[in-house]
Amino acid sequence: MNLYDSDIPKCLRKMASLFDCANDWATIVTNKPDGRIKYTGKDGWVVLDADGKPITAPLKNKDVALFFLSQRGAQVKEKIRLLQISPTLKHAMNTGNIPLFGW
């Protein structure tokens, strides 16, 4: 929790100030799945409802199962952190002045 609630926001604020970026919040609409997927071994992936009961036949592809699950459930509004990439930050990433992954 400390990583997502403290460390990452602190790093984003620092990057925003160094590279002239907007660091704010945005509200998005997304589906909140009301189940999960489970790997059944040789048969493949099954989508389960909130009670753990299968609602699909076994699927051979995990991505298909995840897509099916993502389409289920109610739409909810979520508030997320937003770092708008400025031209200055984009230039720093393209020239290798800061790493694209990790820090």
Phi and psi restraints in degrees (range 20) as a CNS / XPLOR table:
assign (resid 1 and name C) (resid 2 and name N)
       (resid 2 and name CA) (resid 2 and name C) 1.0 -61.4 20.0 2
assign (resid 2 and name N) (resid 2 and name CA)
       (resid 2 and name C) (resid 3 and name N) 1.0 -37.3 20.0 2
assign (resid 2 and name C) (resid 3 and name N)
       (resid 3 and name CA) (resid 3 and name C) 1.0 -60.2 20.0 2
assign (resid 3 and name N) (resid 3 and name CA)
       (resid 3 and name C) (resid 4 and name N) 1.0 -50.5 20.0 2
assign (resid 3 and name C) (resid 4 and name N)
       (resid 4 and name CA) (resid 4 and name C) 1.0 -81.0 20.0 2
assign (resid 4 and name N) (resid 4 and name CA)
       (resid 4 and name C) (resid 5 and name N) 1.0 -30.7 20.0 2
assign (resid 4 and name C) (resid 5 and name N)
       (resid 5 and name CA) (resid 5 and name C) 1.0 -89.9 20.0 2
assign (resid 5 and name N) (resid 5 and name CA)
       (resid 5 and name C) (resid 6 and name N) 1.0 -20.3 20.0 2
assign (resid 5 and name C) (resid 6 and name N)
       (resid 6 and name CA) (resid 6 and name C) 1.0 -129.0 20.0 2
assign (resid 6 and name N) (resid 6 and name CA)
       (resid 6 and name C) (resid 7 and name N) 1.0 -58.7 20.0 2
assign (resid 6 and name C) (resid 7 and name N)
       (resid 7 and name CA) (resid 7 and name C) 1.0 -63.8 20.0 2
assign (resid 7 and name N) (resid 7 and name CA)
       (resid 7 and name C) (resid 8 and name N) 1.0 -50.5 20.0 2
assign (resid 7 and name C) (resid 8 and name N)
       (resid 8 and name CA) (resid 8 and name C) 1.0 -65.7 20.0 2
assign (resid 8 and name N) (resid 8 and name CA)
       (resid 8 and name C) (resid 9 and name N) 1.0 -46.1 20.0 2
assign (resid 8 and name C) (resid 9 and name N)
       (resid 9 and name CA) (resid 9 and name C) 1.0 -59.2 20.0 2
assign (resid 9 and name N) (resid 9 and name CA)
       (resid 9 and name C) (resid 10 and name N) 1.0 -37.7 20.0 2
assign (resid 9 and name C) (resid 10 and name N)
       (resid 10 and name CA) (resid 10 and name C) 1.0 -62.6 20.0 2
assign (resid 10 and name N) (resid 10 and name CA)
       (resid 10 and name C) (resid 11 and name N) 1.0 -44.2 20.0 2
assign (resid 10 and name C) (resid 11 and name N)
       (resid 11 and name CA) (resid 11 and name C) 1.0 -64.6 20.0 2
assign (resid 11 and name N) (resid 11 and name CA)
       (resid 11 and name C) (resid 12 and name N) 1.0 -40.9 20.0 2
assign (resid 11 and name C) (resid 12 and name N)
       (resid 12 and name CA) (resid 12 and name C) 1.0 -64.9 20.0 2
assign (resid 12 and name N) (resid 12 and name CA)
       (resid 12 and name C) (resid 13 and name N) 1.0 -40.4 20.0 2
assign (resid 12 and name C) (resid 13 and name N)
       (resid 13 and name CA) (resid 13 and name C) 1.0 -62.3 20.0 2
assign (resid 13 and name N) (resid 13 and name CA)
       (resid 13 and name C) (resid 14 and name N) 1.0 -41.7 20.0 2
assign (resid 13 and name C) (resid 14 and name N)
       (resid 14 and name CA) (resid 14 and name C) 1.0 -64.0 20.0 2
assign (resid 14 and name N) (resid 14 and name CA)
       (resid 14 and name C) (resid 15 and name N) 1.0 -45.6 20.0 2
assign (resid 14 and name C) (resid 15 and name N)
       (resid 15 and name CA) (resid 15 and name C) 1.0 -62.4 20.0 2
assign (resid 15 and name N) (resid 15 and name CA)
       (resid 15 and name C) (resid 16 and name N) 1.0 -40.8 20.0 2
assign (resid 15 and name C) (resid 16 and name N)
       (resid 16 and name CA) (resid 16 and name C) 1.0 -61.4 20.0 2
assign (resid 16 and name N) (resid 16 and name CA)
       (resid 16 and name C) (resid 17 and name N) 1.0 -41.0 20.0 2
assign (resid 16 and name C) (resid 17 and name N)
       (resid 17 and name CA) (resid 17 and name C) 1.0 -73.3 20.0 2
assign (resid 17 and name N) (resid 17 and name CA)
       (resid 17 and name C) (resid 18 and name N) 1.0 -35.4 20.0 2
assign (resid 17 and name C) (resid 18 and name N)
       (resid 18 and name CA) (resid 18 and name C) 1.0 -73.5 20.0 2
assign (resid 18 and name N) (resid 18 and name CA)
       (resid 18 and name C) (resid 19 and name N) 1.0 -32.2 20.0 2
assign (resid 18 and name C) (resid 19 and name N)
       (resid 19 and name CA) (resid 19 and name C) 1.0 -117.8 20.0 2
assign (resid 19 and name N) (resid 19 and name CA)
       (resid 19 and name C) (resid 20 and name N) 1.0 19.3 20.0 2
assign (resid 19 and name C) (resid 20 and name N)
       (resid 20 and name CA) (resid 20 and name C) 1.0 56.3 20.0 2
assign (resid 20 and name N) (resid 20 and name CA)
       (resid 20 and name C) (resid 21 and name N) 1.0 48.5 20.0 2
assign (resid 20 and name C) (resid 21 and name N)
       (resid 21 and name CA) (resid 21 and name C) 1.0 -106.4 20.0 2
assign (resid 21 and name N) (resid 21 and name CA)
       (resid 21 and name C) (resid 22 and name N) 1.0 155.1 20.0 2
assign (resid 21 and name C) (resid 22 and name N)
       (resid 22 and name CA) (resid 22 and name C) 1.0 -82.7 20.0 2
assign (resid 22 and name N) (resid 22 and name CA)
       (resid 22 and name C) (resid 23 and name N) 1.0 130.5 20.0 2
assign (resid 22 and name C) (resid 23 and name N)
       (resid 23 and name CA) (resid 23 and name C) 1.0 -125.5 20.0 2
assign (resid 23 and name N) (resid 23 and name CA)
       (resid 23 and name C) (resid 24 and name N) 1.0 105.0 20.0 2
assign (resid 23 and name C) (resid 24 and name N)
       (resid 24 and name CA) (resid 24 and name C) 1.0 -147.5 20.0 2
assign (resid 24 and name N) (resid 24 and name CA)
       (resid 24 and name C) (resid 25 and name N) 1.0 -166.3 20.0 2
assign (resid 24 and name C) (resid 25 and name N)
       (resid 25 and name CA) (resid 25 and name C) 1.0 -113.8 20.0 2
assign (resid 25 and name N) (resid 25 and name CA)
       (resid 25 and name C) (resid 26 and name N) 1.0 149.8 20.0 2
assign (resid 25 and name C) (resid 26 and name N)
       (resid 26 and name CA) (resid 26 and name C) 1.0 -134.8 20.0 2
assign (resid 26 and name N) (resid 26 and name CA)
       (resid 26 and name C) (resid 27 and name N) 1.0 150.8 20.0 2
assign (resid 26 and name C) (resid 27 and name N)
       (resid 27 and name CA) (resid 27 and name C) 1.0 -107.7 20.0 2
assign (resid 27 and name N) (resid 27 and name CA)
       (resid 27 and name C) (resid 28 and name N) 1.0 127.0 20.0 2
assign (resid 27 and name C) (resid 28 and name N)
       (resid 28 and name CA) (resid 28 and name C) 1.0 -121.1 20.0 2
assign (resid 28 and name N) (resid 28 and name CA)
       (resid 28 and name C) (resid 29 and name N) 1.0 159.2 20.0 2
assign (resid 28 and name C) (resid 29 and name N)
       (resid 29 and name CA) (resid 29 and name C) 1.0 -107.2 20.0 2
assign (resid 29 and name N) (resid 29 and name CA)
       (resid 29 and name C) (resid 30 and name N) 1.0 128.1 20.0 2
assign (resid 29 and name C) (resid 30 and name N)
       (resid 30 and name CA) (resid 30 and name C) 1.0 -142.8 20.0 2
assign (resid 30 and name N) (resid 30 and name CA)
       (resid 30 and name C) (resid 31 and name N) 1.0 162.7 20.0 2
assign (resid 30 and name C) (resid 31 and name N)
       (resid 31 and name CA) (resid 31 and name C) 1.0 -86.5 20.0 2
assign (resid 31 and name N) (resid 31 and name CA)
       (resid 31 and name C) (resid 32 and name N) 1.0 136.2 20.0 2
assign (resid 31 and name C) (resid 32 and name N)
       (resid 32 and name CA) (resid 32 and name C) 1.0 -103.7 20.0 2
assign (resid 32 and name N) (resid 32 and name CA)
       (resid 32 and name C) (resid 33 and name N) 1.0 104.3 20.0 2
assign (resid 32 and name C) (resid 33 and name N)
       (resid 33 and name CA) (resid 33 and name C) 1.0 -58.3 20.0 2
assign (resid 33 and name N) (resid 33 and name CA)
       (resid 33 and name C) (resid 34 and name N) 1.0 143.1 20.0 2
assign (resid 33 and name C) (resid 34 and name N)
       (resid 34 and name CA) (resid 34 and name C) 1.0 -113.1 20.0 2
assign (resid 34 and name N) (resid 34 and name CA)
       (resid 34 and name C) (resid 35 and name N) 1.0 47.1 20.0 2
assign (resid 34 and name C) (resid 35 and name N)
       (resid 35 and name CA) (resid 35 and name C) 1.0 -172.7 20.0 2
assign (resid 35 and name N) (resid 35 and name CA)
       (resid 35 and name C) (resid 36 and name N) 1.0 -156.3 20.0 2
assign (resid 35 and name C) (resid 36 and name N)
       (resid 36 and name CA) (resid 36 and name C) 1.0 -159.1 20.0 2
assign (resid 36 and name N) (resid 36 and name CA)
       (resid 36 and name C) (resid 37 and name N) 1.0 173.3 20.0 2
assign (resid 36 and name C) (resid 37 and name N)
       (resid 37 and name CA) (resid 37 and name C) 1.0 -112.8 20.0 2
assign (resid 37 and name N) (resid 37 and name CA)
       (resid 37 and name C) (resid 38 and name N) 1.0 156.0 20.0 2
assign (resid 37 and name C) (resid 38 and name N)
       (resid 38 and name CA) (resid 38 and name C) 1.0 -141.3 20.0 2
assign (resid 38 and name N) (resid 38 and name CA)
       (resid 38 and name C) (resid 39 and name N) 1.0 135.2 20.0 2
assign (resid 38 and name C) (resid 39 and name N)
       (resid 39 and name CA) (resid 39 and name C) 1.0 -83.8 20.0 2
assign (resid 39 and name N) (resid 39 and name CA)
       (resid 39 and name C) (resid 40 and name N) 1.0 127.7 20.0 2
assign (resid 39 and name C) (resid 40 and name N)
       (resid 40 and name CA) (resid 40 and name C) 1.0 -105.3 20.0 2
assign (resid 40 and name N) (resid 40 and name CA)
       (resid 40 and name C) (resid 41 and name N) 1.0 13.4 20.0 2
assign (resid 40 and name C) (resid 41 and name N)
       (resid 41 and name CA) (resid 41 and name C) 1.0 92.1 20.0 2
assign (resid 41 and name N) (resid 41 and name CA)
       (resid 41 and name C) (resid 42 and name N) 1.0 -133.1 20.0 2
assign (resid 41 and name C) (resid 42 and name N)
       (resid 42 and name CA) (resid 42 and name C) 1.0 -64.9 20.0 2
assign (resid 42 and name N) (resid 42 and name CA)
       (resid 42 and name C) (resid 43 and name N) 1.0 -21.7 20.0 2
assign (resid 42 and name C) (resid 43 and name N)
       (resid 43 and name CA) (resid 43 and name C) 1.0 -76.9 20.0 2
assign (resid 43 and name N) (resid 43 and name CA)
       (resid 43 and name C) (resid 44 and name N) 1.0 -28.6 20.0 2
assign (resid 43 and name C) (resid 44 and name N)
       (resid 44 and name CA) (resid 44 and name C) 1.0 118.1 20.0 2
assign (resid 44 and name N) (resid 44 and name CA)
       (resid 44 and name C) (resid 45 and name N) 1.0 -146.3 20.0 2
assign (resid 44 and name C) (resid 45 and name N)
       (resid 45 and name CA) (resid 45 and name C) 1.0 -107.3 20.0 2
assign (resid 45 and name N) (resid 45 and name CA)
       (resid 45 and name C) (resid 46 and name N) 1.0 140.1 20.0 2
assign (resid 45 and name C) (resid 46 and name N)
       (resid 46 and name CA) (resid 46 and name C) 1.0 -122.0 20.0 2
assign (resid 46 and name N) (resid 46 and name CA)
       (resid 46 and name C) (resid 47 and name N) 1.0 139.5 20.0 2
assign (resid 46 and name C) (resid 47 and name N)
       (resid 47 and name CA) (resid 47 and name C) 1.0 -91.9 20.0 2
assign (resid 47 and name N) (resid 47 and name CA)
       (resid 47 and name C) (resid 48 and name N) 1.0 128.0 20.0 2
assign (resid 47 and name C) (resid 48 and name N)
       (resid 48 and name CA) (resid 48 and name C) 1.0 -110.0 20.0 2
assign (resid 48 and name N) (resid 48 and name CA)
       (resid 48 and name C) (resid 49 and name N) 1.0 147.0 20.0 2
assign (resid 48 and name C) (resid 49 and name N)
       (resid 49 and name CA) (resid 49 and name C) 1.0 -80.0 20.0 2
assign (resid 49 and name N) (resid 49 and name CA)
       (resid 49 and name C) (resid 50 and name N) 1.0 -175.4 20.0 2
assign (resid 49 and name C) (resid 50 and name N)
       (resid 50 and name CA) (resid 50 and name C) 1.0 -62.7 20.0 2
assign (resid 50 and name N) (resid 50 and name CA)
       (resid 50 and name C) (resid 51 and name N) 1.0 -23.5 20.0 2
assign (resid 50 and name C) (resid 51 and name N)
       (resid 51 and name CA) (resid 51 and name C) 1.0 -91.3 20.0 2
assign (resid 51 and name N) (resid 51 and name CA)
       (resid 51 and name C) (resid 52 and name N) 1.0 1.3 20.0 2
assign (resid 51 and name C) (resid 52 and name N)
       (resid 52 and name CA) (resid 52 and name C) 1.0 85.4 20.0 2
assign (resid 52 and name N) (resid 52 and name CA)
       (resid 52 and name C) (resid 53 and name N) 1.0 12.0 20.0 2
assign (resid 52 and name C) (resid 53 and name N)
       (resid 53 and name CA) (resid 53 and name C) 1.0 -91.9 20.0 2
assign (resid 53 and name N) (resid 53 and name CA)
       (resid 53 and name C) (resid 54 and name N) 1.0 137.4 20.0 2
assign (resid 53 and name C) (resid 54 and name N)
       (resid 54 and name CA) (resid 54 and name C) 1.0 -63.6 20.0 2
assign (resid 54 and name N) (resid 54 and name CA)
       (resid 54 and name C) (resid 55 and name N) 1.0 137.6 20.0 2
assign (resid 54 and name C) (resid 55 and name N)
       (resid 55 and name CA) (resid 55 and name C) 1.0 -120.8 20.0 2
assign (resid 55 and name N) (resid 55 and name CA)
       (resid 55 and name C) (resid 56 and name N) 1.0 1.5 20.0 2
assign (resid 55 and name C) (resid 56 and name N)
       (resid 56 and name CA) (resid 56 and name C) 1.0 -135.9 20.0 2
assign (resid 56 and name N) (resid 56 and name CA)
       (resid 56 and name C) (resid 57 and name N) 1.0 159.3 20.0 2
assign (resid 56 and name C) (resid 57 and name N)
       (resid 57 and name CA) (resid 57 and name C) 1.0 -72.0 20.0 2
assign (resid 57 and name N) (resid 57 and name CA)
       (resid 57 and name C) (resid 58 and name N) 1.0 162.8 20.0 2
assign (resid 57 and name C) (resid 58 and name N)
       (resid 58 and name CA) (resid 58 and name C) 1.0 -57.1 20.0 2
assign (resid 58 and name N) (resid 58 and name CA)
       (resid 58 and name C) (resid 59 and name N) 1.0 135.6 20.0 2
assign (resid 58 and name C) (resid 59 and name N)
       (resid 59 and name CA) (resid 59 and name C) 1.0 -110.5 20.0 2
assign (resid 59 and name N) (resid 59 and name CA)
       (resid 59 and name C) (resid 60 and name N) 1.0 139.0 20.0 2
assign (resid 59 and name C) (resid 60 and name N)
       (resid 60 and name CA) (resid 60 and name C) 1.0 -75.4 20.0 2
assign (resid 60 and name N) (resid 60 and name CA)
       (resid 60 and name C) (resid 61 and name N) 1.0 -17.8 20.0 2
assign (resid 60 and name C) (resid 61 and name N)
       (resid 61 and name CA) (resid 61 and name C) 1.0 -120.7 20.0 2
assign (resid 61 and name N) (resid 61 and name CA)
       (resid 61 and name C) (resid 62 and name N) 1.0 126.8 20.0 2
assign (resid 61 and name C) (resid 62 and name N)
       (resid 62 and name CA) (resid 62 and name C) 1.0 -63.3 20.0 2
assign (resid 62 and name N) (resid 62 and name CA)
       (resid 62 and name C) (resid 63 and name N) 1.0 -38.4 20.0 2
assign (resid 62 and name C) (resid 63 and name N)
       (resid 63 and name CA) (resid 63 and name C) 1.0 -62.4 20.0 2
assign (resid 63 and name N) (resid 63 and name CA)
       (resid 63 and name C) (resid 64 and name N) 1.0 -37.8 20.0 2
assign (resid 63 and name C) (resid 64 and name N)
       (resid 64 and name CA) (resid 64 and name C) 1.0 -65.4 20.0 2
assign (resid 64 and name N) (resid 64 and name CA)
       (resid 64 and name C) (resid 65 and name N) 1.0 -43.3 20.0 2
assign (resid 64 and name C) (resid 65 and name N)
       (resid 65 and name CA) (resid 65 and name C) 1.0 -62.5 20.0 2
assign (resid 65 and name N) (resid 65 and name CA)
       (resid 65 and name C) (resid 66 and name N) 1.0 -43.3 20.0 2
assign (resid 65 and name C) (resid 66 and name N)
       (resid 66 and name CA) (resid 66 and name C) 1.0 -64.9 20.0 2
assign (resid 66 and name N) (resid 66 and name CA)
       (resid 66 and name C) (resid 67 and name N) 1.0 -40.1 20.0 2
assign (resid 66 and name C) (resid 67 and name N)
       (resid 67 and name CA) (resid 67 and name C) 1.0 -62.3 20.0 2
assign (resid 67 and name N) (resid 67 and name CA)
       (resid 67 and name C) (resid 68 and name N) 1.0 -46.6 20.0 2
assign (resid 67 and name C) (resid 68 and name N)
       (resid 68 and name CA) (resid 68 and name C) 1.0 -58.3 20.0 2
assign (resid 68 and name N) (resid 68 and name CA)
       (resid 68 and name C) (resid 69 and name N) 1.0 -45.5 20.0 2
assign (resid 68 and name C) (resid 69 and name N)
       (resid 69 and name CA) (resid 69 and name C) 1.0 -63.4 20.0 2
assign (resid 69 and name N) (resid 69 and name CA)
       (resid 69 and name C) (resid 70 and name N) 1.0 -40.0 20.0 2
assign (resid 69 and name C) (resid 70 and name N)
       (resid 70 and name CA) (resid 70 and name C) 1.0 -65.5 20.0 2
assign (resid 70 and name N) (resid 70 and name CA)
       (resid 70 and name C) (resid 71 and name N) 1.0 -22.7 20.0 2
assign (resid 70 and name C) (resid 71 and name N)
       (resid 71 and name CA) (resid 71 and name C) 1.0 -85.2 20.0 2
assign (resid 71 and name N) (resid 71 and name CA)
       (resid 71 and name C) (resid 72 and name N) 1.0 -10.6 20.0 2
assign (resid 71 and name C) (resid 72 and name N)
       (resid 72 and name CA) (resid 72 and name C) 1.0 -90.6 20.0 2
assign (resid 72 and name N) (resid 72 and name CA)
       (resid 72 and name C) (resid 73 and name N) 1.0 160.0 20.0 2
assign (resid 72 and name C) (resid 73 and name N)
       (resid 73 and name CA) (resid 73 and name C) 1.0 93.8 20.0 2
assign (resid 73 and name N) (resid 73 and name CA)
       (resid 73 and name C) (resid 74 and name N) 1.0 170.6 20.0 2
assign (resid 73 and name C) (resid 74 and name N)
       (resid 74 and name CA) (resid 74 and name C) 1.0 -81.4 20.0 2
assign (resid 74 and name N) (resid 74 and name CA)
       (resid 74 and name C) (resid 75 and name N) 1.0 151.0 20.0 2
assign (resid 74 and name C) (resid 75 and name N)
       (resid 75 and name CA) (resid 75 and name C) 1.0 -79.5 20.0 2
assign (resid 75 and name N) (resid 75 and name CA)
       (resid 75 and name C) (resid 76 and name N) 1.0 136.2 20.0 2
assign (resid 75 and name C) (resid 76 and name N)
       (resid 76 and name CA) (resid 76 and name C) 1.0 -131.6 20.0 2
assign (resid 76 and name N) (resid 76 and name CA)
       (resid 76 and name C) (resid 77 and name N) 1.0 154.6 20.0 2
assign (resid 76 and name C) (resid 77 and name N)
       (resid 77 and name CA) (resid 77 and name C) 1.0 -94.9 20.0 2
assign (resid 77 and name N) (resid 77 and name CA)
       (resid 77 and name C) (resid 78 and name N) 1.0 133.4 20.0 2
assign (resid 77 and name C) (resid 78 and name N)
       (resid 78 and name CA) (resid 78 and name C) 1.0 -127.7 20.0 2
assign (resid 78 and name N) (resid 78 and name CA)
       (resid 78 and name C) (resid 79 and name N) 1.0 141.3 20.0 2
assign (resid 78 and name C) (resid 79 and name N)
       (resid 79 and name CA) (resid 79 and name C) 1.0 -95.1 20.0 2
assign (resid 79 and name N) (resid 79 and name CA)
       (resid 79 and name C) (resid 80 and name N) 1.0 125.6 20.0 2
assign (resid 79 and name C) (resid 80 and name N)
       (resid 80 and name CA) (resid 80 and name C) 1.0 -126.9 20.0 2
assign (resid 80 and name N) (resid 80 and name CA)
       (resid 80 and name C) (resid 81 and name N) 1.0 156.4 20.0 2
assign (resid 80 and name C) (resid 81 and name N)
       (resid 81 and name CA) (resid 81 and name C) 1.0 -74.6 20.0 2
assign (resid 81 and name N) (resid 81 and name CA)
       (resid 81 and name C) (resid 82 and name N) 1.0 146.6 20.0 2
assign (resid 81 and name C) (resid 82 and name N)
       (resid 82 and name CA) (resid 82 and name C) 1.0 -134.8 20.0 2
assign (resid 82 and name N) (resid 82 and name CA)
       (resid 82 and name C) (resid 83 and name N) 1.0 126.1 20.0 2
assign (resid 82 and name C) (resid 83 and name N)
       (resid 83 and name CA) (resid 83 and name C) 1.0 -117.4 20.0 2
assign (resid 83 and name N) (resid 83 and name CA)
       (resid 83 and name C) (resid 84 and name N) 1.0 110.8 20.0 2
assign (resid 83 and name C) (resid 84 and name N)
       (resid 84 and name CA) (resid 84 and name C) 1.0 -82.7 20.0 2
assign (resid 84 and name N) (resid 84 and name CA)
       (resid 84 and name C) (resid 85 and name N) 1.0 125.7 20.0 2
assign (resid 84 and name C) (resid 85 and name N)
       (resid 85 and name CA) (resid 85 and name C) 1.0 -79.4 20.0 2
assign (resid 85 and name N) (resid 85 and name CA)
       (resid 85 and name C) (resid 86 and name N) 1.0 118.4 20.0 2
assign (resid 85 and name C) (resid 86 and name N)
       (resid 86 and name CA) (resid 86 and name C) 1.0 -84.8 20.0 2
assign (resid 86 and name N) (resid 86 and name CA)
       (resid 86 and name C) (resid 87 and name N) 1.0 164.9 20.0 2
assign (resid 86 and name C) (resid 87 and name N)
       (resid 87 and name CA) (resid 87 and name C) 1.0 -58.0 20.0 2
assign (resid 87 and name N) (resid 87 and name CA)
       (resid 87 and name C) (resid 88 and name N) 1.0 -34.1 20.0 2
assign (resid 87 and name C) (resid 88 and name N)
       (resid 88 and name CA) (resid 88 and name C) 1.0 -65.0 20.0 2
assign (resid 88 and name N) (resid 88 and name CA)
       (resid 88 and name C) (resid 89 and name N) 1.0 -44.7 20.0 2
assign (resid 88 and name C) (resid 89 and name N)
       (resid 89 and name CA) (resid 89 and name C) 1.0 -67.1 20.0 2
assign (resid 89 and name N) (resid 89 and name CA)
       (resid 89 and name C) (resid 90 and name N) 1.0 -41.7 20.0 2
assign (resid 89 and name C) (resid 90 and name N)
       (resid 90 and name CA) (resid 90 and name C) 1.0 -59.6 20.0 2
assign (resid 90 and name N) (resid 90 and name CA)
       (resid 90 and name C) (resid 91 and name N) 1.0 -43.6 20.0 2
assign (resid 90 and name C) (resid 91 and name N)
       (resid 91 and name CA) (resid 91 and name C) 1.0 -63.0 20.0 2
assign (resid 91 and name N) (resid 91 and name CA)
       (resid 91 and name C) (resid 92 and name N) 1.0 -43.0 20.0 2
assign (resid 91 and name C) (resid 92 and name N)
       (resid 92 and name CA) (resid 92 and name C) 1.0 -62.6 20.0 2
assign (resid 92 and name N) (resid 92 and name CA)
       (resid 92 and name C) (resid 93 and name N) 1.0 -38.1 20.0 2
assign (resid 92 and name C) (resid 93 and name N)
       (resid 93 and name CA) (resid 93 and name C) 1.0 -70.5 20.0 2
assign (resid 93 and name N) (resid 93 and name CA)
       (resid 93 and name C) (resid 94 and name N) 1.0 -42.9 20.0 2
assign (resid 93 and name C) (resid 94 and name N)
       (resid 94 and name CA) (resid 94 and name C) 1.0 -66.5 20.0 2
assign (resid 94 and name N) (resid 94 and name CA)
       (resid 94 and name C) (resid 95 and name N) 1.0 -30.7 20.0 2
assign (resid 94 and name C) (resid 95 and name N)
       (resid 95 and name CA) (resid 95 and name C) 1.0 -91.1 20.0 2
assign (resid 95 and name N) (resid 95 and name CA)
       (resid 95 and name C) (resid 96 and name N) 1.0 -1.2 20.0 2
assign (resid 95 and name C) (resid 96 and name N)
       (resid 96 and name CA) (resid 96 and name C) 1.0 82.8 20.0 2
assign (resid 96 and name N) (resid 96 and name CA)
       (resid 96 and name C) (resid 97 and name N) 1.0 12.6 20.0 2
assign (resid 96 and name C) (resid 97 and name N)
       (resid 97 and name CA) (resid 97 and name C) 1.0 -71.0 20.0 2
assign (resid 97 and name N) (resid 97 and name CA)
       (resid 97 and name C) (resid 98 and name N) 1.0 -25.2 20.0 2
assign (resid 97 and name C) (resid 98 and name N)
       (resid 98 and name CA) (resid 98 and name C) 1.0 -133.8 20.0 2
assign (resid 98 and name N) (resid 98 and name CA)
       (resid 98 and name C) (resid 99 and name N) 1.0 147.4 20.0 2
assign (resid 98 and name C) (resid 99 and name N)
       (resid 99 and name CA) (resid 99 and name C) 1.0 -72.3 20.0 2
assign (resid 99 and name N) (resid 99 and name CA)
       (resid 99 and name C) (resid 100 and name N) 1.0 148.1 20.0 2
assign (resid 99 and name C) (resid 100 and name N)
       (resid 100 and name CA) (resid 100 and name C) 1.0 -75.7 20.0 2
assign (resid 100 and name N) (resid 100 and name CA)
       (resid 100 and name C) (resid 101 and name N) 1.0 -29.0 20.0 2
assign (resid 100 and name C) (resid 101 and name N)
       (resid 101 and name CA) (resid 101 and name C) 1.0 -128.4 20.0 2
assign (resid 101 and name N) (resid 101 and name CA)
       (resid 101 and name C) (resid 102 and name N) 1.0 128.8 20.0 2
assign (resid 101 and name C) (resid 102 and name N)
       (resid 102 and name CA) (resid 102 and name C) 1.0 78.9 20.0 2
assign (resid 102 and name N) (resid 102 and name CA)
       (resid 102 and name C) (resid 103 and name N) 1.0 177.1 20.0 2
